[in-house]
Amino acid sequence: MVKEYDLLEYFVRHPNQVLTRNMIADEVWQGSFDKFTNIIDVYVNYLRKKLDRGKDKRLIHTVRGIGYILKEEG
């Protein structure tokens, strides 16, 4: 749960900015895991399920091949 909060905080501090997986790993996990795992994707999915539940608009978007961005659809 702590990592989810840290990840959400990182997104909120950088709205409308594409965050690469390396940026997220360095900031949220301080690079302390195997970067070849899908842990970032798993935690982003946890956040999406919580943030988007019952909503028409998504907040966290995938930027294919790069990372993620927090912004309203539109």
Secondary structure, DSSP 4 states (H G I P E B T S, - for coil): -HHHHHHHHHHHHSTT--EEHHHHHHHHSTT-S-TTSSHHHHHHHHHHHHHHTT-SS-SEEEETTTEEEE----
